[in-house]
Amino acid sequence: MNAPSPRVAIATTAAAFRASLPHGGRLLGLDVGTKTIGTALCDAGWSFASPAQLIRRTKFSADKAALLALSTQQQVVGWVIGLPLSLDGSESPRTQSTRAFARNCADLGLPLLLWDERWSTVSAERALIAQDMSRAKRAERIDNHAAATILQAAIDALVLAPAEQGEPLAPPGSAD
C-alpha cells in the first residue's frame, strides 16, 4: 500500500508558487464551480493556456480522482485554482468553499496556487462572443475558457514574478 502524499503549502503569490516549481512544467488551471470544474492546461514553457475538459461535479472524491487522472495523463506539475473574490477584494462563501477545495486537494502533493479570478468569466465570455459563438455553445464552454483565462494570467505572472532574491525569473527551459 502506498503512503499518502505529503501535504503541500497552498501558495497565494506567483513568487511562492514559482519557488515550488524550479524546473517548470505543465500546469492545470481550475475554475471550480458548484456544478462543474472548468479545466485548462498550459505548455511546459508557460507560454500559453488552452481550455481542456469540463468535469461535471458529483462527489468530492470522484472530482478529485478525475482531476488527478487528468493531471497524471498530462504530466501536470502544479495546479492554479481560481479564487472567487468579491469585486471589492473581500471573501465570500464561494471563496471559502474554494479554499476548502484546495486544502482537501493538498494531499495530492502537487504545488497549488490560489489565483484571483475576478473578471475571468466576463473576459472568457467576451472572447467567445467575439468568435461569434452561439449562446448554447458558450454555455458549454465558458467554464473551460474561464479556467484558461485564470491560468494564462497566472503563467504570465509566474514568468515575470520577482525571485525571492529580487531577480526576475526566466521562463522554464530558457538559457541562464
N, C-alpha and C positions, 0 to 999 in steps of 0.2 A: 504494500500500500504506500502511495506517495505521501510525503509530508506536505501539509498545506504551504502555499507560497507565503513569503513574508509580506506583512502589510507595508505599504509604501506611504510616504508623505504625499498629501494632495497639494500640489503647487497652486499658487494663485498669481504668480508672476511669470513672465516669459523667461527671465534670467534663471529663476529657481528650477523651472521645468527643463530648460536647456542644459543646466548643470547635470541633470539626471540622465541625459542622452548624449554622452560625449562623442558617440560615433554616428549621430543622426539616425536615419531610418524612417520607414513608413509610419505615418500616424493615422489614427482613426478619429474622425470628428463625430460628435454625437449631439443631436438635438432631441433631448428627452422630453416627450410629451406624456399625457395621461393615457392616450390610446395607441400611439406609435412612437418609435425611435427612428428618427432620420439619421442616416449614416453617410459619411463621406471619407474618402481616402486621399492621401497626398503621396507624391513620389518620395523616394528616399532622400533626394536632394533638397526637399522643402521648397519647391518652386511653385507647384500648383495643386489645388484641391479639386476633386471631382466628386459629384454625387455617387453614392453606392446604393446599397439595398435598403429598403424600408422594412423595419421589423415591427410587426403588429404585436402590441403588448398583451401578455397573458399573465402568468405568474412571474414574480421576480426571478426565480431560479431558472425558468425557461428563457427569459430575456437575457440574463447573464450568460447562459450557455450559448445562446445564438451569437452574442457579441464576442464571446471567447472563440467560438468556431470561426467566425469571420476574421478575427484578429490572427488566429493561427494560420488560416488559409492564406491570408495576405501578408504574413510576416510583419505584423504591426509591432512596434516597439513602445508605443505610448498612446494614450487617449487624450483628446481635447474635448471636454464636456461643456456645452453651452450653459452658462449660469443666467437664469432669467431674473435679472434685477428689474425693479420698477424704473420708470423713466427718470426719477429723481435720484436713482442710485441706491435706494433703500431695498431691504429684503422683504419678500412676501412669502406666503405659504408655499408657492411653487419653488421659490429659491431654496427654502428649507428642504423640500422634497428632493430637489436635485442634489443638494449637499448630502442627504442621506443615501441617495443612489450611489454617489461617488464613494462614500465611506463603505458601503456594502460591496463595492467592486474592488476596493483597495487590496483585498486578499489575493487578487489575481497576480500581484507582483509587478504589474505594469505601471510606469510613471503616469500620473494623472494630472491634468491641468484644468482648472475651472476658469472658463473664459467668458467675459461679459458678452451676452448675446443680444443686447438691446439693438433693435432695428434690423436684426438678421433676417427675420421673416419678411419684413417690409422690403428690404433690399432684394431678397430672393424673388418675391412676388413681382416686383418691378422688372427684374431681369426676364422672368418668364413671360410677362405681358409684352415686353419689348420683342420677344421671339414670336409674338402673335399666337401664343398657346391658348387653347380654349380653357374656359373656367374649369371644366371637368378634368382635363389633363393637369392643370395647375394644382388642383386639389390632391391629385395622386402624387405629385412630385414635389410639393412645396417643402415638406419636412427634410427630404434629402438635400434639396438645394439650400435650405437654411443651414443644414449641417456643413455643407461645403463653404458657405459664406463665413460661418464661425471658424472653421478650420483654416481657411485662407487668411483671415485676419490674424489668427494665432501664428501661423507659419511665417507670415510677413514680420511679425514682432519677434519671433524666435531668431530670425536671421539678423535682425537689427538690434537685438537686445544687448545691452552692455554686459560684459562678463563681470564676475564678482570683483575682479581687479580693475574694472573701469575700462576695459578694452572692448572694442566691437568684436562680435563673434563672426567668424567666417562661416558661410554655409557648409553643411556637412559635405565631405568629399572634396573640398576645394584645397588647393595648394596653400601651404603656410607662407 
